[in-house]
């Protein structure tokens, strides 16, 4: 494959990447959002544990 054909696939070059503007204009992360994310992980963990207890017992009965 030649270099010309390789650019047709949208290959990334370091020249095309601009990391300085990634967070430009981003909103500030508020403490309530942190609490929501942590609460979601806790709820997911509890649901996983309950599911791991209920599913095997329902299969065995």
C-alpha positions in Angstrom: 0.0 0.0 0.0 1.3 3.4 -0.8 1.3 6.5 1.4 -1.5 8.1 -0.8 -3.8 5.1 -0.1 -3.1 5.2 3.6 -4.5 8.7 4.0 -7.8 7.6 2.5 -8.6 5.7 5.7 -8.4 8.7 7.9 -5.2 7.9 9.7 -4.3 10.2 12.6 -1.2 12.3 12.6 0.2 14.1 15.5 -0.1 17.3 13.5 -3.9 16.9 13.4 -4.3 16.5 17.2 -4.7 19.6 19.2 -4.8 18.8 22.9 -4.8 22.4 24.2 -8.4 23.0 23.0 -10.0 19.8 24.4 -11.2 21.3 27.6 -11.8 24.8 26.2 -15.3 26.0 27.1 -16.0 23.0 29.4 -18.3 23.5 32.3 -17.0 23.2 35.9 -17.7 19.9 37.7 -19.9 20.6 40.6 -20.0 18.6 43.9 -23.6 17.5 43.3 -22.5 15.8 40.1 -19.8 13.9 42.0 -22.4 12.7 44.5 -24.7 11.6 41.7 -21.9 9.6 40.0 -20.8 8.0 43.3 -24.5 7.2 44.2 -25.0 5.6 40.8 -22.0 3.4 41.3 -23.2 2.4 44.7 -26.7 1.6 43.3 -25.2 -0.4 40.5 -23.0 -2.4 43.0 -26.0 -3.1 45.2 -28.1 -4.2 42.2 -25.2 -6.5 41.1 -24.9 -8.1 44.5 -28.7 -8.7 44.8 -28.7 -10.1 41.2 -25.9 -12.4 42.0 -27.8 -13.7 45.0 -31.3 -14.0 43.5 -30.4 -15.5 40.1 -28.5 -18.6 41.3 -31.1 -19.4 44.0 -33.9 -19.1 41.4 -32.2 -21.5 39.1 -31.6 -24.0 41.8 -35.2 -24.1 42.9 
